Protein backbone atom coordinates (compact mmCIF):
# COMPACT_ATOMS: atom_id res chain seq x y z
CA UNK A 1 0.00 0.00 0.00
CA UNK A 2 1.35 3.43 -0.94
CA UNK A 3 0.90 6.27 1.52
CA UNK A 4 0.58 9.96 0.74
CA UNK A 5 3.52 12.31 1.28
CA UNK A 6 1.59 13.90 4.16
CA UNK A 7 1.21 10.51 5.85
CA UNK A 8 4.90 9.78 5.41
CA UNK A 9 5.85 13.20 6.83
CA UNK A 10 3.50 12.73 9.81
CA UNK A 11 4.94 9.26 10.48
CA UNK A 12 8.48 10.60 10.30
CA UNK A 13 7.64 13.46 12.69
CA UNK A 14 6.04 10.99 15.13
CA UNK A 15 9.17 8.80 15.08
CA UNK A 16 11.40 11.84 15.67
CA UNK A 17 9.25 13.07 18.59
CA UNK A 18 9.37 9.64 20.23
CA UNK A 19 13.12 9.46 19.65
CA UNK A 20 13.55 12.92 21.22
CA UNK A 21 11.81 11.74 24.40
CA UNK A 22 13.83 8.54 24.57
CA UNK A 23 17.02 10.45 23.83
CA UNK A 24 16.51 12.83 26.74
CA UNK A 25 15.60 9.96 29.05
CA UNK A 26 18.35 7.50 28.16
CA UNK A 27 20.87 9.17 25.85
CA UNK A 28 21.70 8.00 22.33
CA UNK A 29 22.40 4.44 23.42
CA UNK A 30 18.86 4.20 24.75
CA UNK A 31 17.33 4.88 21.35
CA UNK A 32 16.54 1.50 19.85
CA UNK A 33 15.28 1.69 16.27
CA UNK A 34 13.19 -1.48 16.59
CA UNK A 35 11.39 -0.13 19.66
CA UNK A 36 10.72 3.27 18.07
CA UNK A 37 9.33 1.71 14.93
CA UNK A 38 7.12 -0.61 16.97
CA UNK A 39 5.78 2.39 18.93
CA UNK A 40 5.02 4.07 15.61
CA UNK A 41 3.14 0.97 14.45
CA UNK A 42 5.74 0.15 11.79
CA UNK A 43 8.22 -2.60 11.15
CA UNK A 44 11.93 -2.24 11.82
CA UNK A 45 12.57 -2.58 8.08
CA UNK A 46 10.54 0.55 7.34
CA UNK A 47 13.01 2.73 9.22
CA UNK A 48 15.19 3.38 6.16
CA UNK A 49 12.22 4.69 4.22
CA UNK A 50 12.31 7.63 6.66
CA UNK A 51 15.97 8.05 7.69
CA UNK A 52 19.40 7.48 6.16
CA UNK A 53 20.77 6.10 9.41
CA UNK A 54 20.22 5.84 13.15
CA UNK A 55 22.69 8.72 13.60
CA UNK A 56 20.58 10.87 11.27
CA UNK A 57 17.52 10.15 13.43
CA UNK A 58 19.41 10.98 16.63
CA UNK A 59 20.72 14.24 15.20
CA UNK A 60 17.26 15.28 14.08
CA UNK A 61 15.72 14.27 17.42
CA UNK A 62 18.25 16.43 19.28
CA UNK A 63 17.33 19.45 17.18
CA UNK A 64 13.59 18.84 17.61
CA UNK A 65 14.15 18.68 21.37
CA UNK A 66 16.03 22.00 21.33
CA UNK A 67 13.38 23.64 19.16
CA UNK A 68 10.76 22.51 21.67
CA UNK A 69 12.63 24.20 24.51
CA UNK A 70 12.98 27.44 22.58
CA UNK A 71 9.28 27.39 21.73
CA UNK A 72 8.34 26.85 25.40
CA UNK A 73 10.55 29.79 26.40
CA UNK A 74 8.95 31.97 23.75
CA UNK A 75 5.43 31.05 24.89
CA UNK A 76 6.27 31.82 28.52
CA UNK A 77 7.70 35.20 27.56
CA UNK A 78 4.68 36.02 25.39
CA UNK A 79 2.28 35.47 28.30
CA UNK A 80 3.69 38.20 30.53
CA UNK A 81 4.28 41.96 30.22
CA UNK A 82 7.60 43.61 29.41
CA UNK A 83 10.02 43.49 32.29
CA UNK A 84 8.82 40.06 33.44
CA UNK A 85 9.65 37.97 30.38
CA UNK A 86 13.05 36.65 31.48
CA UNK A 87 11.73 35.85 34.95
CA UNK A 88 8.89 33.89 33.36
CA UNK A 89 11.37 31.85 31.33
CA UNK A 90 13.64 31.20 34.31
CA UNK A 91 10.85 30.50 36.79
CA UNK A 92 9.15 28.13 34.35
CA UNK A 93 12.42 26.33 33.67
CA UNK A 94 13.76 25.82 37.19
CA UNK A 95 10.82 23.94 38.66
CA UNK A 96 10.47 20.61 40.39
CA UNK A 97 8.16 19.49 37.58
CA UNK A 98 10.81 20.20 34.94
CA UNK A 99 13.49 18.61 37.12
CA UNK A 100 11.45 15.40 37.29
CA UNK A 101 10.35 15.35 33.64
CA UNK A 102 13.55 14.47 31.80
CA UNK A 103 11.80 12.91 28.79
CA UNK A 104 9.96 16.02 27.67
CA UNK A 105 12.15 18.59 29.42
CA UNK A 106 14.93 20.72 28.02
CA UNK A 107 17.55 19.01 25.92
CA UNK A 108 20.45 21.08 27.27
CA UNK A 109 20.89 19.43 30.69
CA UNK A 110 20.00 16.02 29.32
CA UNK A 111 22.29 15.86 26.30
CA UNK A 112 25.03 18.51 26.22
CA UNK A 113 27.70 15.91 26.99
CA UNK A 114 26.43 13.77 24.12
CA UNK A 115 26.53 16.71 21.72
CA UNK A 116 30.14 17.36 22.71
CA UNK A 117 30.94 13.79 21.61
CA UNK A 118 28.97 13.96 18.38
CA UNK A 119 30.03 14.87 14.86
CA UNK A 120 30.78 18.40 13.64
CA UNK A 121 27.47 18.70 11.78
CA UNK A 122 25.47 17.98 14.94
CA UNK A 123 27.59 20.36 17.03
CA UNK A 124 27.14 23.10 14.43
CA UNK A 125 23.34 22.60 14.38
CA UNK A 126 23.34 22.61 18.19
CA UNK A 127 25.34 25.87 18.26
CA UNK A 128 22.87 27.53 15.85
CA UNK A 129 19.96 26.60 18.06
CA UNK A 130 21.77 27.69 21.20
CA UNK A 131 22.35 31.06 19.52
CA UNK A 132 18.57 31.28 19.00
CA UNK A 133 18.03 30.62 22.71
CA UNK A 134 20.58 33.30 23.62
CA UNK A 135 18.90 35.78 21.26
CA UNK A 136 15.52 34.97 22.78
CA UNK A 137 16.78 35.80 26.29
CA UNK A 138 18.32 39.05 25.00
CA UNK A 139 15.02 39.94 23.34
CA UNK A 140 13.03 39.00 26.46
CA UNK A 141 15.20 41.35 28.54
CA UNK A 142 13.93 44.18 26.35
CA UNK A 143 17.40 45.60 25.88
CA UNK A 144 19.26 46.42 22.73
CA UNK A 145 21.39 43.53 21.50
CA UNK A 146 24.95 44.15 22.68
CA UNK A 147 27.97 42.20 23.84
CA UNK A 148 26.91 42.73 27.45
CA UNK A 149 23.31 41.64 26.80
CA UNK A 150 24.57 38.52 25.02
CA UNK A 151 26.97 37.75 27.87
CA UNK A 152 24.18 38.12 30.44
CA UNK A 153 21.89 35.87 28.39
CA UNK A 154 24.59 33.22 28.12
CA UNK A 155 25.17 33.45 31.87
CA UNK A 156 21.46 32.99 32.55
CA UNK A 157 21.31 29.91 30.31
CA UNK A 158 24.43 28.47 31.96
CA UNK A 159 22.96 29.03 35.43
CA UNK A 160 19.62 27.50 34.42
CA UNK A 161 21.17 24.46 32.78
CA UNK A 162 23.71 23.86 35.53
CA UNK A 163 21.11 24.23 38.27
CA UNK A 164 18.81 21.74 36.55
CA UNK A 165 21.64 19.21 36.12
CA UNK A 166 22.58 19.44 39.79
CA UNK A 167 18.97 19.43 40.99
CA UNK A 168 18.37 16.23 39.00
CA UNK A 169 21.51 14.64 40.42
CA UNK A 170 20.59 15.35 44.02
CA UNK A 171 17.41 14.91 45.97
CA UNK A 172 15.22 16.31 48.67
CA UNK A 173 15.85 19.70 50.19
CA UNK A 174 19.23 20.15 48.48
CA UNK A 175 17.61 19.72 45.07
CA UNK A 176 14.95 22.33 45.88
CA UNK A 177 17.60 24.71 47.23
CA UNK A 178 19.62 24.31 44.01
CA UNK A 179 16.57 25.21 41.91
CA UNK A 180 16.00 28.34 43.99
CA UNK A 181 19.67 29.35 43.86
CA UNK A 182 19.64 28.80 40.10
CA UNK A 183 16.59 31.06 39.72
CA UNK A 184 18.28 33.78 41.78
CA UNK A 185 21.58 33.58 39.88
CA UNK A 186 19.99 33.30 36.42
CA UNK A 187 17.79 36.32 37.07
CA UNK A 188 20.75 38.35 38.32
CA UNK A 189 19.64 38.58 41.96
CA UNK A 190 22.48 38.71 44.44
CA UNK A 191 22.83 35.77 46.74
CA UNK A 192 22.83 36.33 50.49
CA UNK A 193 26.59 35.69 50.51
CA UNK A 194 27.15 38.15 47.67
CA UNK A 195 25.12 40.83 49.41
CA UNK A 196 27.11 40.62 52.66
C-alpha positions as CSV (number, residue, x, y, z in Angstrom):
1,X,0.0,0.0,0.0
2,X,1.4,3.4,-0.9
3,X,0.9,6.3,1.5
4,X,0.6,10.0,0.7
5,X,3.5,12.3,1.3
6,X,1.6,13.9,4.2
7,X,1.2,10.5,5.8
8,X,4.9,9.8,5.4
9,X,5.8,13.2,6.8
10,X,3.5,12.7,9.8
11,X,4.9,9.3,10.5
12,X,8.5,10.6,10.3
13,X,7.6,13.5,12.7
14,X,6.0,11.0,15.1
15,X,9.2,8.8,15.1
16,X,11.4,11.8,15.7
17,X,9.2,13.1,18.6
18,X,9.4,9.6,20.2
19,X,13.1,9.5,19.6
20,X,13.5,12.9,21.2
21,X,11.8,11.7,24.4
22,X,13.8,8.5,24.6
23,X,17.0,10.4,23.8
24,X,16.5,12.8,26.7
25,X,15.6,10.0,29.1
26,X,18.4,7.5,28.2
27,X,20.9,9.2,25.9
28,X,21.7,8.0,22.3
29,X,22.4,4.4,23.4
30,X,18.9,4.2,24.8
31,X,17.3,4.9,21.3
32,X,16.5,1.5,19.8
33,X,15.3,1.7,16.3
34,X,13.2,-1.5,16.6
35,X,11.4,-0.1,19.7
36,X,10.7,3.3,18.1
37,X,9.3,1.7,14.9
38,X,7.1,-0.6,17.0
39,X,5.8,2.4,18.9
40,X,5.0,4.1,15.6
41,X,3.1,1.0,14.4
42,X,5.7,0.1,11.8
43,X,8.2,-2.6,11.2
44,X,11.9,-2.2,11.8
45,X,12.6,-2.6,8.1
46,X,10.5,0.5,7.3
47,X,13.0,2.7,9.2
48,X,15.2,3.4,6.2
49,X,12.2,4.7,4.2
50,X,12.3,7.6,6.7
51,X,16.0,8.0,7.7
52,X,19.4,7.5,6.2
53,X,20.8,6.1,9.4
54,X,20.2,5.8,13.1
55,X,22.7,8.7,13.6
56,X,20.6,10.9,11.3
57,X,17.5,10.2,13.4
58,X,19.4,11.0,16.6
59,X,20.7,14.2,15.2
60,X,17.3,15.3,14.1
61,X,15.7,14.3,17.4
62,X,18.3,16.4,19.3
63,X,17.3,19.4,17.2
64,X,13.6,18.8,17.6
65,X,14.1,18.7,21.4
66,X,16.0,22.0,21.3
67,X,13.4,23.6,19.2
68,X,10.8,22.5,21.7
69,X,12.6,24.2,24.5
70,X,13.0,27.4,22.6
71,X,9.3,27.4,21.7
72,X,8.3,26.8,25.4
73,X,10.6,29.8,26.4
74,X,9.0,32.0,23.8
75,X,5.4,31.1,24.9
76,X,6.3,31.8,28.5
77,X,7.7,35.2,27.6
78,X,4.7,36.0,25.4
79,X,2.3,35.5,28.3
80,X,3.7,38.2,30.5
81,X,4.3,42.0,30.2
82,X,7.6,43.6,29.4
83,X,10.0,43.5,32.3
84,X,8.8,40.1,33.4
85,X,9.6,38.0,30.4
86,X,13.1,36.6,31.5
87,X,11.7,35.8,35.0
88,X,8.9,33.9,33.4
89,X,11.4,31.9,31.3
90,X,13.6,31.2,34.3
91,X,10.8,30.5,36.8
92,X,9.1,28.1,34.4
93,X,12.4,26.3,33.7
94,X,13.8,25.8,37.2
95,X,10.8,23.9,38.7
96,X,10.5,20.6,40.4
97,X,8.2,19.5,37.6
98,X,10.8,20.2,34.9
99,X,13.5,18.6,37.1
100,X,11.4,15.4,37.3
101,X,10.3,15.3,33.6
102,X,13.5,14.5,31.8
103,X,11.8,12.9,28.8
104,X,10.0,16.0,27.7
105,X,12.2,18.6,29.4
106,X,14.9,20.7,28.0
107,X,17.6,19.0,25.9
108,X,20.5,21.1,27.3
109,X,20.9,19.4,30.7
110,X,20.0,16.0,29.3
111,X,22.3,15.9,26.3
112,X,25.0,18.5,26.2
113,X,27.7,15.9,27.0
114,X,26.4,13.8,24.1
115,X,26.5,16.7,21.7
116,X,30.1,17.4,22.7
117,X,30.9,13.8,21.6
118,X,29.0,14.0,18.4
119,X,30.0,14.9,14.9
120,X,30.8,18.4,13.6
121,X,27.5,18.7,11.8
122,X,25.5,18.0,14.9
123,X,27.6,20.4,17.0
124,X,27.1,23.1,14.4
125,X,23.3,22.6,14.4
126,X,23.3,22.6,18.2
127,X,25.3,25.9,18.3
128,X,22.9,27.5,15.9
129,X,20.0,26.6,18.1
130,X,21.8,27.7,21.2
131,X,22.3,31.1,19.5
132,X,18.6,31.3,19.0
133,X,18.0,30.6,22.7
134,X,20.6,33.3,23.6
135,X,18.9,35.8,21.3
136,X,15.5,35.0,22.8
137,X,16.8,35.8,26.3
138,X,18.3,39.1,25.0
139,X,15.0,39.9,23.3
140,X,13.0,39.0,26.5
141,X,15.2,41.4,28.5
142,X,13.9,44.2,26.3
143,X,17.4,45.6,25.9
144,X,19.3,46.4,22.7
145,X,21.4,43.5,21.5
146,X,24.9,44.1,22.7
147,X,28.0,42.2,23.8
148,X,26.9,42.7,27.5
149,X,23.3,41.6,26.8
150,X,24.6,38.5,25.0
151,X,27.0,37.7,27.9
152,X,24.2,38.1,30.4
153,X,21.9,35.9,28.4
154,X,24.6,33.2,28.1
155,X,25.2,33.5,31.9
156,X,21.5,33.0,32.6
157,X,21.3,29.9,30.3
158,X,24.4,28.5,32.0
159,X,23.0,29.0,35.4
160,X,19.6,27.5,34.4
161,X,21.2,24.5,32.8
162,X,23.7,23.9,35.5
163,X,21.1,24.2,38.3
164,X,18.8,21.7,36.6
165,X,21.6,19.2,36.1
166,X,22.6,19.4,39.8
167,X,19.0,19.4,41.0
168,X,18.4,16.2,39.0
169,X,21.5,14.6,40.4
170,X,20.6,15.3,44.0
171,X,17.4,14.9,46.0
172,X,15.2,16.3,48.7
173,X,15.8,19.7,50.2
174,X,19.2,20.1,48.5
175,X,17.6,19.7,45.1
176,X,15.0,22.3,45.9
177,X,17.6,24.7,47.2
178,X,19.6,24.3,44.0
179,X,16.6,25.2,41.9
180,X,16.0,28.3,44.0
181,X,19.7,29.4,43.9
182,X,19.6,28.8,40.1
183,X,16.6,31.1,39.7
184,X,18.3,33.8,41.8
185,X,21.6,33.6,39.9
186,X,20.0,33.3,36.4
187,X,17.8,36.3,37.1
188,X,20.7,38.4,38.3
189,X,19.6,38.6,42.0
190,X,22.5,38.7,44.4
191,X,22.8,35.8,46.7
192,X,22.8,36.3,50.5
193,X,26.6,35.7,50.5
194,X,27.2,38.2,47.7
195,X,25.1,40.8,49.4
196,X,27.1,40.6,52.7
